[in-house]
Amino acid sequence: MLDKLFKIKKTKYVEFVLILVLMLMPFYNNFFKTVASQYHFDVFMVDTQSLVWGRIANSDQNGIFSEGLFMGRCYPVPEECEGNNSKCAKRYQKKIYLNKYNIERFDIYKTHPAFHTLFYTCLNKILNLKPDRKVDLFMFITALINAFIFTFLITILFGRYGLFITFFITFFLLLNYWFVCYGNEMYMFIGFMFIPLVVAWKVFKEELSNSKVLLFITLAVLVKYLLTGFEFISCSVLMVFVPIVFFAIENKWKLKKIIFNSVLSVAAVLIATFLVLLVLSLQLWLLEGDFYAGIEHLMSRFVYRTVGAGEITPDRLELLSVMNFYWNESAIKLSETIVFSFGALVFLHFGASLLLLFFKKHKGLIAASFVALFVSLSWFVLFRQHAAVHLHVDPIVWYMPYLFFAFAVLGVLLKELFLISHKKLSSNSIYFSKQQ
């Protein structure tokens, strides 16, 4: 069943490998220098990643299943760090792992099931390597997995449009600072957030039975929750509706089928959400003896991330203020003078979509791209407190999954224009040859 669901045609192997390599190189070490400062690439999200290093360090000394599998930070830290929540204390977590400093206390991070850290902690126990070599290996494997997922996504979703489109999307993705920086980031593990989109695309493309649609999408969303927690939750779970719109138009679904598949997807998201809340509650119950602590903690964090908190001024929480920043944030920087903001890319997508409509085809892709835009924007609307605070993190939501589809629309338009011009040139060539 799974082999049939995720098969890749042999003719696509070369394309797949080339895109995989192109993704892997910048993800691992900023190979193409997309990020001008190597230092900025190396320290991107380093404070947040300290939760992962704390988890690895704690499991190294106290066991893989210690502290309910939760991530967290180890203490004590040096006095010069001036507090347990300082940048120094956060960045000291990797040093604790590398030098095996004694851990007296481990403060857990309760909001995230952190199942993805099992991968690192198990490798840490299995591999007989020096800690610094393991650090490099962890970063490489993270980059490899992310590159694989994105390559799979691009070839599965957009392979129908040909090699030019898949490489066009890849090229423009790798021009972007934000996309590349997340390539080997171990906390977010951004690739896993696209699992719901990839799985939903496959099940609706194959037109599986209703029970299988419900099962596969539930599992996909649950995997996202277990491996990446509730980070960028609205973007990740709403992705499942993009393929519904695409295939509804491409395959001319009846309204009844559209509604039913949408209801199945909503049900799958709700079931997966209930299951992960149950898992978190069980983790906390095993750790602290309080079954409801997980749910109460998550509800308080949800309110905090949506309504806002006193740490920022009310004017910064206004939707227009939040959108203004992300609209004007730099997306692609070709040189000091040639810079495209995310807003500029949206305008290019809008223009390309209007021009593409004249060809009276690709309507499914155009419609899906606008649904993808609403999916990405959902984060700024629903979780604008997070967006207002984490300005150095949240621009990535433009890619979840909007810019994949925006670049696809731009590429398809260029391809159509090229085919028209080529056809006209061929016609003129035949005409002149006959005249002679």
URCORMO-V800212 format. One line per field, one symbol per residue. burial: # if it has 9 or more other ideal C-beta (glycine too) atoms within 8 Angstrom, else .. A space follows every 50 residues. Layout:
burial: ???
This chain:
burial: ....#......#..##.###.#######.#...##....##..###.### ##########.#...##########.....#..#.#.###########.. ..#..#.###.###.###.######.....#..##.############## #########.#..#######.############################# ####.......###.##############.##.################. ..#...##.###.##.###.###.###.#######.#.....###.##.. #..#.#.#...#...##...###.###.#.###.....####.###.##. .##..##....###################..######..#..####### ################....................
